[in-house]
Every structure is written in structure tokens, then in C-alpha cells.
Amino acid sequence: CTYGLSELTDGPDALEELLTKAAELIPTSTQYPDAAISAIVLDGQSHGENASDVKSVLQTHLVVGGAERGWVEVDSTENRPRLGEAAFLPEVAELLATVARQIAGLVERRENRAEREKLERRLRHADRLATIGTLSAGVSHELNEPLGAVLGFAQLASGHPDVPEAVLGDLNKIEDAALHAREIVRQLML
């Protein structure tokens, strides 16, 4: 059972599929595999077989990351008196404890991997934002210098007393366009 479980944990299957397959392995290791069913319950979700007419139950807590999040159980469906844990060999209790530890380790590794992938995505996103910020700061600086010169010279020229009215109108359009471009650069920086 534990060997089969270790083979399952290396697979790319979804966690739910792995838990169901693991629950199917447990009865094969009991004294009466034809009369045994098992289930793995994690976070309220049951994986494996559930019996409505269960005669005996053996359970082990499933502790993941220091928190109890479910259990692993094996049930006997034979028509024997309710014996509880006494209906099973001590080796089955040890097996369930081992399976519970392996499942807990598997769940913890899967959750850690998912968290790491989430953090890596966030880090890549932050890195892209930093790159865009650096690029926009450089572009803004490079655009502000010539815009400042265009705006400054247009204002100087429009302040000259000998400028004809037609040229003064054109200089005002240049100033307006330069101010508009400066506002676009400011928004780019934001």
C-alpha cells in the first residue's frame, strides 16, 4: 500500500484523483480486503468509498502543516459485531498512520508548490511593472527636454515685439501643442 502510494505521489494527477486512488489502495492491505472499504476526507471532501451500513471503523487524523484537516479511515462491511478498532489488526492502524503521514506530506507539498507558483507569477508581474516604469521614466525624460526647448523658444518668440500677428497665432499653436505633449508625458509617468 505505501509503495503504491509513493508511486502515486510522483504522478501529475490532480490532488482529488490522487486521494481517490490512495483510498482504493488501503483495503488491499487489510486482513479481509473484500470486506474493507476506505476513504480519505480532506477539508470536508471525501475521496473513496462511503458505506452506509458500516460495522467497524478505524480512523486516523490527517494533520497537514500542524492543523487537523481530515482523516483516513478503513471500514469493514462484514456482518460482525461492532468492534470498532478491535476489528482490525494493529498493523492496519500503523498502516493508516503511515498513509495519513504520506497524504499529509503530499498535500503540503502540493499546496507549497501552488503557493510558490502564485508568488512567482506575482513576482514576474511586479518585475514587468518595474520594467515598464523604468522605460516610461526614460522616455518621459527624453521627451521633456525637447518639449521644454520647443515651449521655451515659442514663448520667447511670441514675446518679441516685432512678431507679425499670423506668426503669433502659429507660435500660440506650438505652445498649446507643447503643453499638451507635456501633459501626455506627465500622464505616462503616472
C-alpha positions as CSV (number, residue, x, y, z in Angstrom):
1,C,0.0,0.0,0.0
2,T,2.7,2.5,0.9
3,Y,4.8,1.6,-2.1
4,G,1.7,2.1,-4.3
5,L,1.1,5.4,-2.6
6,S,4.6,6.6,-3.2
7,E,4.2,5.8,-6.9
8,L,1.0,7.8,-7.0
9,T,2.6,10.9,-5.4
10,D,5.1,11.2,-8.3
11,G,2.3,11.5,-10.9
12,P,0.9,14.7,-12.4
13,D,-2.7,13.9,-11.4
14,A,-4.9,16.4,-9.6
15,L,-5.0,16.1,-5.8
16,E,-8.5,14.8,-5.8
17,E,-7.6,11.9,-8.2
18,L,-4.6,11.0,-6.1
19,L,-6.7,10.9,-2.9
20,T,-9.3,8.7,-4.5
21,K,-6.6,6.3,-5.9
22,A,-4.9,6.3,-2.5
23,A,-8.2,5.4,-0.8
24,E,-8.5,2.5,-3.2
25,L,-5.1,1.1,-2.2
26,I,-5.8,0.9,1.6
27,P,-8.3,-2.1,1.6
28,T,-5.8,-4.3,-0.3
29,S,-3.6,-4.2,2.8
30,T,-6.2,-5.2,5.3
31,Q,-6.8,-8.8,6.6
32,Y,-10.1,-9.0,4.7
33,P,-9.7,-6.9,1.6
34,D,-13.1,-8.0,0.1
35,A,-14.9,-6.7,3.1
36,A,-12.9,-3.5,3.5
37,I,-13.6,-0.1,2.1
38,S,-11.7,3.1,2.8
39,A,-12.0,6.9,2.5
40,I,-9.7,9.9,2.8
41,V,-11.5,13.0,4.0
42,L,-9.7,16.3,3.4
43,D,-11.2,19.7,4.2
44,G,-14.7,18.1,4.3
45,Q,-14.3,16.4,0.9
46,S,-14.5,12.6,0.9
47,H,-12.4,10.6,-1.5
48,G,-13.0,6.8,-1.8
49,E,-15.9,4.6,-0.8
50,N,-18.5,5.6,1.8
51,A,-20.6,2.8,3.3
52,S,-24.0,3.4,4.8
53,D,-24.0,0.0,6.7
54,V,-20.6,0.1,8.2
55,K,-19.9,-2.4,11.0
56,S,-16.5,-1.3,12.2
57,V,-14.4,1.8,11.6
58,L,-10.7,2.6,12.1
59,Q,-9.7,6.3,11.7
60,T,-6.5,8.3,11.8
61,H,-6.4,12.0,11.8
62,L,-4.9,13.8,8.8
63,V,-2.7,16.6,10.0
64,V,-1.4,19.0,7.3
65,G,1.0,21.7,8.3
66,G,0.2,21.3,12.0
67,A,-3.6,21.6,11.5
68,E,-6.0,18.7,11.5
69,R,-7.8,18.8,8.2
70,G,-9.5,15.5,7.9
71,W,-8.9,11.8,8.4
72,V,-8.1,8.5,6.8
73,E,-10.5,5.6,7.6
74,V,-11.0,2.0,6.8
75,D,-14.3,0.3,7.3
76,S,-15.4,-3.3,7.5
77,T,-18.8,-4.1,5.9
78,E,-18.9,-7.7,7.3
79,N,-21.8,-8.7,9.5
80,R,-19.7,-8.9,12.7
81,P,-20.5,-7.2,16.0
82,R,-19.4,-3.6,16.3
83,L,-15.9,-4.0,17.5
84,G,-14.5,-0.6,16.4
85,E,-10.7,-0.6,16.2
86,A,-10.6,-4.2,17.6
87,A,-12.0,-5.4,14.3
88,F,-8.6,-4.6,12.7
89,L,-5.1,-5.9,13.1
90,P,-2.7,-3.5,14.8
91,E,-0.7,-3.4,11.6
92,V,-3.7,-1.8,9.9
93,A,-3.7,1.0,12.4
94,E,0.0,1.5,11.8
95,L,-0.7,1.4,8.0
96,L,-3.3,4.1,8.4
97,A,-1.0,6.3,10.4
98,T,1.7,5.9,7.7
99,V,-0.8,6.6,4.9
100,A,-2.0,9.7,6.8
101,R,1.5,11.0,7.1
102,Q,2.2,10.3,3.4
103,I,-1.0,12.0,2.4
104,A,-0.3,15.0,4.7
105,G,3.1,15.3,3.1
106,L,1.7,15.1,-0.3
107,V,-1.0,17.7,0.4
108,E,1.6,20.0,2.0
109,R,4.0,19.7,-1.0
110,R,1.2,20.4,-3.5
111,E,0.0,23.4,-1.5
112,N,3.5,24.7,-1.2
113,R,4.1,24.3,-4.9
114,A,0.8,26.1,-5.7
115,E,1.8,28.9,-3.3
116,R,5.3,29.2,-4.8
117,E,3.8,29.3,-8.3
118,K,1.4,32.0,-7.2
119,L,4.3,34.1,-5.7
120,E,6.4,33.6,-8.8
121,R,3.6,34.9,-11.0
122,R,3.2,37.9,-8.7
123,L,7.0,38.5,-8.8
124,R,7.0,38.3,-12.6
125,H,4.1,40.8,-12.8
126,A,5.9,43.1,-10.4
127,D,9.1,42.8,-12.5
128,R,7.2,43.7,-15.6
129,L,5.7,46.7,-13.9
130,A,9.1,47.8,-12.7
131,T,10.5,47.5,-16.3
132,I,7.6,49.5,-17.7
133,G,8.2,52.1,-15.0
134,T,11.9,52.4,-15.9
135,L,11.1,52.6,-19.6
136,S,8.4,55.2,-19.1
137,A,10.7,57.3,-16.9
138,G,13.4,57.2,-19.5
139,V,11.0,58.1,-22.4
140,S,9.5,60.9,-20.3
141,H,12.9,62.4,-19.6
142,E,13.9,62.2,-23.2
143,L,10.7,63.8,-24.4
144,N,10.5,66.5,-21.7
145,E,13.9,68.0,-22.8
146,P,13.0,68.8,-26.4
147,L,9.5,69.8,-25.4
148,G,10.8,72.2,-22.9
149,A,13.1,73.7,-25.6
150,V,10.2,74.0,-28.1
151,L,7.9,75.6,-25.5
152,G,10.6,78.0,-24.2
153,F,11.6,79.2,-27.7
154,A,7.9,79.5,-28.7
155,Q,7.2,81.7,-25.7
156,L,10.4,83.7,-26.2
157,A,9.5,84.3,-29.9
158,S,5.9,85.2,-29.1
159,G,7.1,87.8,-26.5
160,H,9.1,89.6,-29.1
161,P,7.5,93.0,-30.1
162,D,8.2,92.6,-33.9
163,V,6.3,89.3,-34.4
164,P,3.6,89.6,-37.0
165,E,0.0,88.5,-36.0
166,A,0.0,85.5,-38.3
167,V,3.2,84.2,-36.8
168,L,2.0,84.9,-33.3
169,G,-1.1,82.7,-33.9
170,D,1.3,79.9,-35.1
171,L,3.5,80.3,-32.0
172,N,0.4,80.0,-29.8
173,K,-0.5,76.7,-31.5
174,I,3.1,75.5,-31.0
175,E,2.8,76.4,-27.3
176,D,-0.6,74.7,-26.9
177,A,0.8,71.5,-28.7
178,A,3.9,71.5,-26.5
179,L,1.8,71.9,-23.3
180,H,-0.5,69.1,-24.5
181,A,2.5,66.8,-25.2
182,R,3.9,67.7,-21.8
183,E,0.6,66.7,-20.2
184,I,0.7,63.3,-22.0
185,V,4.2,62.7,-20.8
186,R,3.1,63.6,-17.2
187,Q,0.3,61.0,-17.5
188,L,2.7,58.5,-18.9
189,M,4.8,59.0,-15.7
190,L,1.8,58.4,-13.5
